[in-house]
Amino acid sequence: MEVFRQDENGNKKVIAVLGKQEVFGEMTLLEGGTRCANIIPLEDCELSVLSFQSFKDIPDTNPGVIALRKIMEQRKKSDALLA
């Protein structure tokens, strides 16, 4: 999966390329708001979807939620370096 943003002129900037078993959409899932990037598949893939409705019922102490928060923090740090 290619993660990218477009500037006001429509120019595409690739932020990351994700591989097998990586996640995306965690920032919106954890913090709400609107998406901050676009995703396009680079090859055939299978996805799992976790709706916000299902996610909000999972306790913050769940290992999966903790892992998502770590991923989000790492990506925020990387984003700050690229800005």
Steps between C-alpha positions, in 0.01 A plus 500: 500500500626842410418779744500846348377856532419754235587867533275786398631472142416129481864387522535158659749445785556139605521479879553126539470160339337245728554127484338183623326523839551876534217730601362829377220725618608476863523875554138562407390190689674611819456876482196552280482766234555453131761303314832670436626284212388278214578133444529307175589133464818419309397137454213269589441499874261394773380748758339475839268779605437610856215746529512781752183357658679170569826667599346726765386192696858371536671609825806729476699231683451252213839405345368579151395850604836557668678387181288736287588791728872421466470485121314832500766669715781371278324628189437839660872530577588403141245748367653778710844423356366516143318832551 
